[in-house]
Amino acid sequence: RKRVSFISLDDPRIGISLGDKLLARSDLINLIKNAINPRETYLESFISTDCEKKVAEALGIASFGSFDQYWATKSGNRKIFQECGINFADSINDIYSESQLKLAIVSLWSKYPSITKYMMKLDTGVSGDGNAVVQHKISFDEFKKINQQEKDQYLNQILLNAKYQSKFMGWTEYSKQISVGMIIELFISGELRCSPSAQGKIHPDGTVELLSTHEQILDENGMKFLGGTFPASKEYRKTLTQYTELIGKELATRRVIGSYSIDFLLSEENGKTVVWVIEINIRKGGTTHPYFTAKYLTNSRYD
């Protein structure tokens, strides 16, 4: 207890971040500044945003995790995957309007006429709540033959009938959030085997440390994280760590520091196992808690 100090903000307002509440209290900022040595102190948070960066600046300390937030979005993720040359579902990124989304659907459909199922993802969606599955009911040849008005009506219909993962979400609610950014990608086919994850840490000097691998336990839709078993299967663990290290090094070139994790999906196609990289979470995650609990209980290093 002597090593820990707690501060109460006495601010019960909902919808305002802890960082913003703290920034509004100069007396508490000064209290913290007087209790620390700035040269030996840094700010570490569960999720790092521009708000945490402002708190660190107000305290005169380093922030372990400030970065360009674009790389944490689904669109930013895909650009990192492309730079790393690793396997991911083909997608169209940086969509900011309904008209752009419809053009993207037609573009993917013309490129892959035999694939009729896609996954829509809001750039800042968490735990699958920003995801929706879109499916065609006709062939691309049939679509090409109808007039423009009928094409618009058809696209409106499949978006209306999409399977939205959040029970609070339908097309009306979803369409209002497109302006924050989204992607649409090919739905991964084949028999899905499992969805493992790996986590790492990017140090301020750009060094990438691999922390762990896990088999994720997901809900019945395969979208929401419920827990994990450690470690991931040795059958594909090496591939997971190679991908995780590649991604970490690429993020480091973009001045990203702090915790990150990678979600994967394994599918069985023609008797072969295919590893797909799904997304990057540039933050602490569900597997961070057991990892650090084990680390601090045993004072050990994971190899």
N, C-alpha and C positions, 0 to 999 in steps of 0.2 A: 504493500500500500504506500510505502514511503516513496516508491519510484513512480507512482501514477498520480496525475492530477486531473480532476474532472471539472468542467465549467458548465454552468447552466445558462442557456440563452434567455430563458423565461419568455419564449416566443412561440406560442402554440399555433401560429398561422399555418394553414394548409396550402400546398401548391407553391411554396417558396423554398428554395434549396437551403440546406444548412449553411453552405458557403455564403450565400447572399445575406442570410440573417446575421452571420458573424461579421461580414463587411459593414453592416449597418451599425455595429457596436464598436466604436473606436476605443471605448474604455476596456473592452475585453481583448481587443487586438493588442493594446498596450500592456495589458496584464500578461498575455502570453509572451510578448517580446521581452518583458522584464524577467521572465522565468527561464529563458533559453539562451544558449550560445549560438548565434546564427551560423557560425562557421562549422558547427558540429550538429546541425539540425536540418532535416528536410521534411517535406510534407508528402505523405503517402496515403492515397485514398482508394476506396474500392473501385470507383470509376473516376477517371481524371477528365475534366472538361475545362473550358476557359475560366469558369468560375473558380475552380481550385487553383488555377494559375494566378488569378487575381489575389486570392487569399495568401498564397506563398509570397507574392510580391509585397503585399501589405505587411507581412511579417519579416520581410527581408531575408527569406530563406529559399533554398532550391525546392522545386517541385518534382518529385519522382513520378513522372507520368504525363507531363504536358506535351501535346503534339497537335498537328493539324488533324482536326476531327474527321476530315474527309476519309482518311485511311481506315476509320472504324466503320464506315458505311458499307452496305452490300456492294455498291458501285465501286468504291475504293478497293474493297477486297478483291474484286475480279481483276482489276488492273495489276494488283500485286501478284495474283496467280499467273497472269499472262507473262509478267516480267520474269517470274521464276521458271516458266516453262513446265508447269505441273498440270496434272489432269483435273479438269473441272468441267461442269456442264456448260455448253456454249450458251451465251446470254447476250442481251442488249441492256446496257447500263445507262445511268444518268437520264432517266425518264422523269419528266416534271409536269406532264399534262396528260389528260385523257386522250387527246389527239395523238400525242407521241406514243402512248401505250398501244393504241390501235394499229399504228404504223409498224410498231415493233412486232406485234403479233403476226401481222401479214408477212413481214420480212423474215421472221423465223420459219413460218409455215412454208414460204416459197423456197427457203434454203433446205428445209427438211420436210418435204411434202408427206412423207410416210409417218412422221411423228405428230400426234394429235393432242398431246398433253403437255402443259407447261406449268411452271411454278412462278407465281408473282410474289415479290418480296419487297416490302417497304424498306428503304435504306436504313432506318433506325429501329426496325422492329426487333423485339426481344422475345425469346422463348417461343418463337413460332407464331406469335399473335399478329404479326404483320404479313403472314403468308396466306396464299390462296391458290388453289389448283384450278386451272382453266382447261377445258377440254372441247375439242371440235366434235360436231355431230355429223359433218359432211366432209367429203374429200376436197382437196385443194383444187382439183379439176372442176368440181361442181361450183366451188366458190368463184373461180375465175369467170364462169359463164354468166353469173347474175349481174344486174346493173348496180351502179354505185349506191343508190338508195337502199337496195336490198342488202348490199354488203354492209352498210352502216347499221342496218337493223339487225343483221346477223351478229355482228361484233358486239352490239349493245346487249343482245340476248345472252351470249356466252359469258359476258362479264357479270350480268345480272344473276346467272345461274352458277357462277363459280362457287367452289367449295371453300368458304372462308374458315380459317382455323380458329379464330376467336369467336366465341358464341355471341359476343356483343357487336360483331362486325357483319355488314352486308355491303353490297356495292355502293349504296348511298353514302355510308360512313367511310368506306375505303377510298372512294373517289375524292373525298375532301382532303385526304392526306397525301395524295400523289405529289402535290407541289413541294413536299419536303424531299422528294427523290425516291426512286424505286428502280428495280430491275425486273426483267422477265427472263427466265432460263428454261432450257429443255428439262422436262421431268425425267429423272434417271430411271431407265427401264431395267429389265432383268429382275431376277429374284434378289431382294434386299436381304443381306446377311446380318449386318450389325452396323452400329454407328459409334466407333471409338473416338476418343479425343486425346490431344496431347497439349501440355502447357509448358511455357518457357518464360524466360525473363531477359529483357534487354537492358543491359547496364549502361550508365551514362557514357562510358567510353566506347559503346557500340558492340561490346562483347555479348554474345548470345549464350545463355545458360539453359540447357534442357532440364526441366524439372520432373516431369512424369508423363505417363500414358495411362489411359483408362478405357474401360468398356462402359459406355454410357447406358443408363437405364432410362428409357423414354416412355412417354404415354402411348396409348393405343394408336394415335395418329403419327407417331414417330417424330413429333415436333417439340414436345415440352420435356425438359430435363427433370428427372426425378431423383437421380442418384448415379453412382458409378461403382464399378469394381476395379481393383488395381492389381497388377498392371494390365495393359492390353495384351492380347495373344501374341506369343513370340512368332507366330506364323507371318505376321505383317508389321510387327512393332518397329522393325528397322526402317521400313518405308515411311511410317508415321514420323519417326524422329528425323529422318532425312528431310522430309517435306517441312517439318516444323522449323528445323534449323535454317533451311533455305528462305522461308518466309520471314523468320526473325532477322536474318541478315539484310533482307530487302527492306524491311520496315526500319531497320537501323539507319539505312542510307537516307531515309526520310525523316530523321531526327526523332523517331518514336522511341521512348524508353518506358520501362515498367513491365508489368505482367501482361501476358497475352496467351490465348489458347486457340487451338485449331480444332474444328469439328470435321470429321470425316464420315464417309458413307462407303460401305463395301457391298458390291453387287456381284452376282454370279451370272456370267454371260458366256454361253457356249462352252460350259465346263471350266471357264477361267475366272479367277477372282480379280475384280477391278477395284482399285482404290481411288475414290473421288474426294477431292478436298471441297468442303461445303462453305465454310465461312471462318473468318477471323474474329475473335472477341478480344479487343485491346482493352482489357480490364481484368480484375480478379473475377473468378467464376465459381461455380458450384463445387469444383474439385480443388479449389484453393484452400478451403477450410481444412479438409482432412490432411492435405499435404503439409500445411504448416503446423497442424497439431502434431503429426507424426515427427516432423523435423525438430520441433522444440522439445518434445517429450524425450527424444532419443539423442539429440545433438549430433545427428548423423547427416551424411551426404548421400544422395541417391545417384547410383551409377547405372 
